[in-house]
């Protein structure tokens, strides 16, 4: 007899529908807004773009990010591999965007069509080859000079200062998230001791195929041809640097060039909302 559980685990599309739309995340928009900060992502993505710029929400899920984007843009497209997801996004946003069912590895849209593509919490669910195909497709559909904006959870390489800040300033929910993540890392390492950090599975979610930090993401995207990486300034940095983008960008350059022991001991993580240019 066929093992349905194994079949779902080995099929990312089935697992996505089963976990994301059939009960695990039934709070839909509330869940997504809490965990993805869609208003901030939309502001970061649309900054400097014209009102009629073409924007793609790739992997739109329940439509929470699309809802924020259409408030300030008239050229939004929403794509998801799940028909259920596209229908939910359409019901939430009515006719304020255009909706397409499609696989991010083979996006059914024209080349050089978009000024900006946004991907939120997707790449950690994909294998190496799946992520590479999707990143190449994003590069294809972006106009020259267009932006890719990624909301990517980073985990596992936080330093002492980061952990102290989580303990002192974070909510109980955020502290539980960190605690559960570290438990998952230990379990994943025991399960597959030969895997490198990037390929530890099921960390924070059963459908997660890989773990990211900022350096792994930049390496992947640079290989495709993306450059000029910028980061959304977290609230803590806005306080420390008096909202100065110049000071923050200088810190980002210093962080990325610093040796790992320095980041582990003294530096604050720069966050996982990233913009890259084609």
C-alpha positions, 0 to 999 in steps of 0.5 A, spaced: 500 500 500 502 506 498 505 511 503 501 517 503 505 521 508 511 519 504 508 521 498 506 528 500 513 529 504 517 528 497 512 532 493 513 539 495 506 542 491 502 537 495 506 538 502 505 546 501 497 545 500 496 540 505 500 544 511 499 551 508 491 551 506 488 545 510 489 547 517 496 548 519 495 556 518 488 557 518 488 564 521 491 566 514 492 573 513 493 574 521 498 569 521 501 572 515 502 579 517 504 577 524 510 573 521 512 576 514 511 584 516 507 585 509 506 592 510 514 593 511 516 589 505 511 592 500 514 599 502 521 597 501 519 594 495 515 600 492 520 605 494 522 609 488 518 605 483 512 609 479 505 608 481 504 604 474 510 599 475 509 592 474 510 588 481 509 580 481 508 577 488 511 570 487 508 565 491 502 569 494 499 564 499 493 567 502 494 574 499 496 578 505 502 581 501 498 583 495 493 586 499 499 591 501 502 592 494 495 594 491 494 600 496 500 603 492 501 600 486 496 599 480 500 594 476 500 588 481 500 580 479 500 575 484 502 568 482 502 561 486 503 554 485 496 552 488 489 554 485 487 554 492 492 560 494 490 564 488 483 563 489 484 566 496 488 571 494 483 573 489 477 573 494 481 578 498 483 583 493 478 582 488 479 585 481 485 590 484 491 585 481 491 580 476 492 572 478 495 567 475 496 559 477 503 557 476 510 554 478 515 559 480 520 554 476 517 555 470 513 562 470 508 563 465 509 570 464 513 574 458 521 576 459 523 582 462 516 584 464 516 586 471 520 592 475 520 588 481 519 581 483 517 579 491 518 572 494 516 571 501 518 565 505 519 561 499 526 559 498 527 555 504 522 550 502 525 548 495 531 544 494 538 546 491 535 545 483 528 548 485 531 554 488 536 555 482 531 554 477 526 559 480 531 564 481 533 564 474 526 565 472 525 571 476 532 574 473 528 572 466 522 576 467 525 582 471 526 588 466 534 590 466 535 594 472 529 591 476 529 589 483 528 582 486 525 583 494 526 577 498 523 576 505 527 570 507 528 567 514 535 567 516 537 562 522 542 559 526 548 564 525 546 569 530 551 571 535 551 573 542 549 580 542 543 577 537 541 572 543 541 577 548 537 582 545 532 576 543 532 574 550 531 582 553 527 585 548 523 580 544 516 577 545 514 570 548 512 568 541 519 570 538 523 567 544 519 560 543 520 561 535 528 561 537 528 556 542 524 551 537 529 553 532 535 551 535 531 544 538 530 543 530 537 544 528 540 539 533 535 534 531 536 535 524 544 535 525 543 528 529 538 525 523 543 527 518 550 529 521 553 529 514 549 535 511 552 542 511 548 547 515 545 549 508 541 543 507 539 541 514 531 539 513 525 540 517 528 546 521 522 550 524 517 547 519 516 540 516 516 543 509 523 546 510 528 543 505 534 548 507 536 553 512 539 560 510 543 565 512 545 572 509 551 569 506 548 563 503 543 567 500 547 572 497 552 567 494 546 563 490 543 570 487 550 572 485 551 566 481 545 568 477 547 575 476 544 579 481 548 584 485 547 591 489 544 588 495 540 592 500 537 590 506 531 593 510 533 597 516 530 594 522 527 598 528 533 597 532 538 600 527 533 606 526 534 607 533 541 606 533 543 610 527 538 615 528 534 613 521 540 614 517 541 610 511 548 612 510 550 609 517 546 603 516 549 601 509 556 602 512 554 597 518 552 592 513 558 593 509 562 592 515 558 586 517 558 582 511 566 583 511 567 581 518 570 575 520 565 570 523 568 570 530 567 577 530 559 577 528 558 571 533 561 575 539 559 583 537 555 584 531 547 584 530 544 581 525 542 585 519 535 581 518 532 577 512 529 582 508 533 583 502 533 587 495 537 585 489 538 588 482 538 585 476 
